[in-house]
Amino acid sequence: MPSSSLSHSLRRLWALDKFSYSLRAFIALTGIMALCWAQDSMHQLIPLFLGIIASALAETDDSWQGRLTALLVTLGCFSVASIAVELLFPYPWLFVCALALASFSLTMLGALGERYGSIAQATLILSVYTMIGVDQRGGATANFWHEPLLLVAGAAWYGLLSVIWQALFSHQPVQQSLARLFRELGHYLKLKSALFEPVHGLDVEQRRLQLAQQNGHLVAALNSTKEIILHRVGNDRPGPKVSRYLKLYFMAQDIHERASSSHYPYNELAEAFFHSDVLFRCQRLLRQQGEACQALAQAIQLRQTFEYGGLSAQALSDLQASLEHLRIQSNPAWRSLLRSLRALASNLGTLNDLLCNANNPDALAEEQDSSLLDRSPHSLKDIWTRLRLQLTPTSLLFRHALRLAIALSAGYGVLHLIHPSEGYWIILTTLFVCQPNYGATRRKLVQRISGTVIGLVLGWALFDLFPSALIQAMFAVVAGVVFFANRATRYTLSTAAITLMIMFCFNQIGDGYGLIVPRLVDTLLGSLIAGLAVFLILPDWQGRRLNQVVANTLSCNSHYLQQIMQQYARGKRDDLAYRLARRNAHNADAALSSTLANMLMEPGHFRKEADIGFRFLVLSHTLLSYLSALGAHRGEALPSAAPPSLLSDAATRLAGSLDEVAQSLASKTPVTIHSDAEENLAKELEQLPEEMDDRERLVQSELALICRQLGPLRTLAAHLLRDRAAISS
């Protein structure tokens, strides 16, 4: 049916997160364009468009009440910044001092959270837009309020649309975020299934590395979803819809913990069961569960019914039958391995049950503690404490703020030195390109220059092909929408689009051709200044802080282990303390992956330790997978989990060892490579009496696996510190 197909296509389009954002941008830009065209006031178009862009850059997800409050704060900041530029513009020395102070102070506001950081960044951008406007009119101070009024009016127009949109479609961002989360979860499960391939010589380390890198994307999706739900919940009791989304979020956390679990070294399983189909059964079930998560993502996004059962139930039954067949053979060499496989099958069965209930989240058990940690400051004391902690040269944010202040001041000096046409685009380019680390700046620099060149060439061609002012006005709107749709994911394309939009807007009131050469020159100069700044001014080479990042990873894993063992002592309870420890461990793992990715983009001299870093990442993620297995099998309290039992004592010693290595890395003190105590502990944990309870056996086995990770971790830590010492000397 054509109408049914059209309806389905429209629903899919509406479900895309980019579509609603692009639609808002289209309404805002078209409304302004139509107003200026109707009133024959095209000279007002550029500041109004730039105001819309700045307002959109300041936008973060929130409820409509929160968005309204943020909009009022944003407009206040925009007004003060724009008027300050107008008043200080005729006084270069005073202006550059104010520019440096404002850029440093506004960048430091990022310490308060994403919302404040976005508003501060957008305020800086709007300040540069004001400079461009003042420069366009030759620096005249008459009617100094006119340019700020237009910029703030454009910002207010988009902000009003945003508030109305949030009021009408407040749950849409939650659906889109949950859909993104389950897509990442599905991809993670598929990658995990590749570990169960019973092939001789399988490169498990490489597959674990891919899994660790995907875990970084998954953790980012979990954090984003939590923040979006938190904005809808606040301190109040969630409504029915938000409650359903909250349950789906907690379900995703549970699936993540179970999906990231490991019950035994995969190479040994593949060697022992090479001639059996049991690992293929595990792989098939995991892959189906990954596909189910992706199907659930689509169902959430399109608000459709999710159906799960049939094939997965059969796959689980086949796995259990395969395990029973192996048990009947009574091979003594398989005894401990089969117990691990049964624990794995139990874990996959629970994961299956969770997915079966996903279509009806209300059927899922209520969380004993459904509170979410709100990291935003709640008082002036909180604000001052956060800012004070960042006011040190060791802070990455402080370094970036200082670097940006110097870079913008240098850009201002360059434009006064050589007096280029449209010179304030230099400062704007520097502001966009200069990022907190070298790798991100290098990537942004290449994308900015490439996008600008593409936009200028396209603009030059389209000016000749479509000389009509009306058609060019339509192109300006379309280019603006393309910019909004791609600014977060395809920076080259978005830069080309914004360049086109500016060229078409300038051509409405003057000569767009005259902008081509100045825009290119200014982009090159601004990019050069940003590149030199991040290379020379307090550079944040990732390799220099690798020891700190690894130390934080081990410390978070230690705390996670302690929280898990408390659960075994008193029974399963997904309280905030446990969930926070689990999330911090995964965040630290993701931070290590991100640090190494940035390290690969740095000059060769600064990425010498990348190989050690990636080996650390594999070991860290393996350690985290054993911890996740312990967390996944929590239930009723174990009788022997109370001190002075072997399990609790062993866990305490393991946590202490992790903290010891972390402390040595953080303080750059020598690490003991071999520990007889840890070797003896591992042997003791691997002694598993036949009469031992299965749950106790599982805990002891996982603790033994964790203990066996300590030796390689100590060796790598010693290598890292030795290499650091050699570089320093």
C-alpha positions, 0 to 999 in steps of 0.5 A, spaced: 500 500 500 503 506 497 499 510 503 502 505 508 509 505 505 509 513 505 506 513 513 512 508 515 517 512 511 515 519 515 515 515 521 522 513 520 524 520 518 520 523 524 524 518 529 531 520 526 534 525 532 537 529 526 530 530 523 527 534 529 533 538 530 534 540 522 526 541 522 527 547 527 533 550 524 529 550 517 523 553 521 528 558 524 532 560 518 526 560 513 522 565 518 528 570 518 529 569 511 522 570 509 521 576 514 527 580 511 525 579 504 518 581 505 521 588 509 526 589 504 531 588 509 536 583 507 542 587 510 539 585 517 539 577 515 547 576 517 546 578 524 539 574 525 542 568 522 548 568 526 544 569 532 540 563 530 547 559 530 549 561 536 543 560 540 543 553 537 550 551 539 548 553 546 542 548 546 543 542 550 537 537 552 533 539 558 525 539 559 522 545 557 522 549 563 530 547 564 531 550 557 527 556 558 531 558 564 537 556 560 535 560 554 534 566 559 541 565 561 544 565 554 540 571 552 543 575 558 550 572 556 549 574 549 547 581 550 552 583 555 558 580 551 555 583 544 555 590 547 561 589 551 565 588 544 561 594 541 563 599 547 571 596 547 572 595 539 575 602 538 580 601 544 585 595 541 589 594 548 583 594 552 579 590 547 585 584 547 585 584 555 578 583 555 578 578 550 583 574 553 580 574 560 573 573 557 575 567 553 579 564 559 573 565 564 568 562 559 572 556 558 573 555 565 565 555 566 566 548 563 568 545 569 561 546 572 558 541 566 556 541 559 550 546 559 554 551 562 560 549 557 555 550 551 553 557 553 560 559 555 562 557 548 556 560 544 557 566 548 564 567 545 562 565 538 557 570 538 562 575 541 566 574 535 560 574 530 559 581 533 566 583 531 565 581 524 559 585 524 562 591 527 568 590 522 563 590 516 561 597 518 568 600 519 568 600 526 563 606 527 560 606 534 553 610 532 547 606 534 552 601 537 546 597 540 543 595 533 548 589 531 547 586 538 539 587 538 539 583 531 544 578 534 540 577 540 533 577 536 536 571 532 538 567 538 531 569 542 527 566 536 531 560 535 531 559 543 523 560 543 522 555 538 526 550 542 522 551 548 516 550 544 519 544 541 521 541 548 514 542 551 510 539 545 515 533 544 519 532 551 520 525 550 522 524 543 530 525 545 529 520 551 526 515 545 532 517 541 537 516 546 535 509 548 535 507 541 542 509 540 544 506 547 541 499 545 544 499 538 551 500 541 549 495 546 547 490 540 554 492 536 557 490 543 554 483 543 555 481 536 563 483 537 563 479 544 560 473 540 566 473 535 570 471 541 566 464 542 569 462 535 573 455 536 579 456 531 586 454 533 590 461 533 585 466 534 587 473 535 583 473 542 587 480 544 585 483 537 578 482 538 578 484 546 581 490 543 575 492 538 571 490 544 574 495 549 574 500 544 566 499 542 565 499 550 567 506 550 562 508 545 557 504 549 559 507 555 558 514 552 551 512 550 549 510 557 552 516 560 548 521 555 542 517 556 542 518 564 543 525 563 537 526 558 532 522 563 535 525 569 533 532 566 526 529 565 526 526 572 529 531 577 528 530 584 521 528 583 517 522 582 517 520 575 511 519 571 509 513 567 512 514 561 519 516 564 518 511 569 518 506 563 524 509 560 528 509 566 526 501 567 529 500 560 535 504 562 536 500 568 535 494 563 540 496 559 545 497 564 544 490 567 545 487 560 551 491 559 554 488 565 552 481 563 554 482 556 561 484 558 562 478 563 567 473 562 567 466 565 574 463 563 580 464 558 577 464 551 583 460 548 582 455 553 575 454 552 576 453 544 582 448 545 578 444 550 571 444 546 574 444 539 571 438 536 564 440 540 559 445 537 558 448 544 562 454 543 558 455 536 551 455 540 554 460 545 556 465 539 549 464 535 545 465 542 550 472 543 549 474 536 541 473 536 541 477 542 545 483 539 540 483 533 535 483 538 538 489 542 538 493 535 531 491 533 529 493 540 532 500 538 528 500 532 522 499 536 523 504 541 525 509 536 519 508 531 514 507 537 513 500 535 511 493 538 518 489 540 517 481 539 522 477 542 522 469 543 522 464 538 529 463 535 533 465 541 529 460 546 531 455 541 538 457 541 538 457 548 535 450 548 540 448 543 546 450 548 543 447 554 542 440 550 549 441 548 552 442 555 548 436 557 551 432 552 558 434 554 556 433 561 554 425 560 561 424 557 564 425 564 571 427 561 575 429 568 579 434 564 572 438 562 569 438 569 571 446 571 570 448 564 563 445 564 562 449 570 564 455 567 560 454 561 554 453 565 555 459 569 555 462 562 549 459 559 545 461 566 548 468 564 545 468 557 539 465 560 538 471 564 539 476 559 534 472 554 529 473 560 531 481 560 530 481 553 523 477 553 520 483 558 523 489 554 516 490 550 513 491 557 518 494 561 513 495 567 513 487 568 521 488 570 522 489 577 522 495 580 529 498 582 530 498 590 534 504 589 532 508 582 536 514 584 540 517 579 547 521 580 546 529 578 553 531 577 551 539 576 552 544 581 546 546 586 549 552 590 554 557 589 559 553 594 559 547 589 560 552 583 566 555 587 569 548 589 569 546 582 572 552 579 577 552 585 579 545 583 580 546 576 585 553 577 591 549 577 596 548 571 595 540 572 588 541 570 587 540 562 581 545 562 585 550 565 591 549 560 585 549 554 583 555 557 589 559 558 591 556 551 585 559 548 586 566 551 593 566 548 591 564 541 585 568 540 589 574 543 595 572 538 589 572 532 587 579 534 594 581 534 595 578 527 589 581 524 591 588 526 599 587 524 597 585 517 590 588 516 587 583 512 580 583 509 574 580 513 580 579 518 575 577 524 574 570 521 581 569 523 579 569 530 573 565 529 577 559 526 582 559 531 576 559 536 573 553 533 579 549 531 583 550 538 581 543 542 583 541 548 588 536 545 593 535 539 589 530 536 582 533 536 585 540 534 589 536 528 583 533 526 579 539 526 584 543 523 584 538 517 576 538 517 576 546 517 580 547 511 577 542 507 570 544 508 572 551 507 575 550 500 569 545 498 564 551 500 568 556 497 569 552 490 561 550 491 559 557 492 563 560 486 560 555 482 553 556 484 553 564 484 554 563 476 549 557 475 544 561 479 544 568 479 537 569 481 537 572 488 531 568 490 534 562 489 540 564 492 536 565 498 533 558 498 540 555 497 542 559 504 537 556 508 538 549 505 546 550 507 544 552 514 540 546 515 545 542 512 550 545 517 545 544 523 544 536 521 551 535 520 555 539 525 556 534 531 558 528 526 561 530 519 565 537 521 567 537 514 560 537 511 558 542 516 564 547 515 562 547 507 555 548 508 556 554 513 561 557 508 556 556 503 550 560 507 555 566 509 557 567 502 550 567 499 548 571 505 553 576 503 551 576 496 544 578 498 547 585 500 554 586 496 559 582 493 559 574 495 565 573 490 569 578 494 569 573 500 572 567 497 579 569 498 579 573 504 575 567 507 580 562 505 586 566 507 583 567 514 581 560 515 589 558 514 591 563 518 586 561 524 588 554 523 595 555 523 595 559 530 590 554 533 595 548 531 601 552 534 598 554 540 596 547 542 603 544 540 607 550 544 602 552 549 602 547 555 601 541 550 597 536 553 600 530 550 596 524 552 603 519 553 605 524 558 598 522 562 598 515 560 600 513 567 595 517 570 589 514 566 591 507 567 592 508 575 585 511 575 582 505 571 586 500 576 583 504 582 576 504 579 576 497 578 579 496 585 573 500 588 568 496 583 571 489 586 569 492 593 562 494 592 561 487 588 563 483 594 559 487 599 553 485 595 555 478 596 556 479 603 549 482 604 545 480 598 544 483 591 541 490 591 543 495 585 543 501 589 546 508 587 553 506 590 554 500 586 551 502 580 556 508 581 562 504 582 560 500 576 559 506 571 566 509 574 570 503 572 567 503 565 568 510 564 575 509 566 576 504 561 572 508 556 577 514 558 583 509 557 581 507 550 579 515 548 586 517 550 590 512 546 585 514 540 588 521 541 595 518 542 595 515 535 594 522 532 600 525 536 607 526 533 611 520 533 616 522 539 609 522 543 606 516 542 612 511 543 608 508 549 602 507 545 603 499 544 604 499 552 597 503 552 593 498 548 596 492 551 594 495 558 587 497 555 586 489 553 588 487 560 584 492 563 578 490 559 579 483 561 580 485 568 573 488 568 570 483 564 571 478 570 569 483 575 562 484 571 562 476 571 562 477 579 557 482 578 552 479 574 551 473 578 550 477 584 544 474 588 542 472 595 548 473 600 553 467 600 554 464 607 562 464 607 562 471 604 563 474 611 570 475 614 574 471 615 572 467 609 577 466 604 573 469 599 572 476 602 580 476 604 582 474 597 578 480 594 580 485 599 588 483 598 586 483 590 583 490 591 589 492 595 594 490 590 590 494 584 590 500 589 598 499 590 599 498 582 595 504 581 598 508 586 605 507 584 603 509 577 600 515 579 606 517 583 611 514 578 614 510 584 617 503 582 612 497 581 614 490 584 614 486 578 613 479 581 609 478 588 610 471 591 603 473 595 599 474 589 602 467 586 600 463 592 593 467 593 592 465 585 594 457 587 590 457 593 584 460 589 584 455 584 584 449 589 576 448 588 574 442 592 568 438 589 563 439 594 563 446 594 557 450 592 556 452 585 556 459 587 562 460 591 565 456 586 564 461 581 566 467 585 572 463 587 574 462 580 573 469 578 577 471 583 583 467 581 582 469 574 582 476 577 589 474 581 592 472 574 591 478 571 595 482 576 602 479 574 601 482 567 599 488 569 605 489 574 609 488 568 606 493 564 606 498 569 614 497 570 615 497 563 611 504 562 614 507 568 621 505 566 620 508 559 617 514 562 624 515 566 628 514 560 624 519 556 625 524 562 632 523 562 
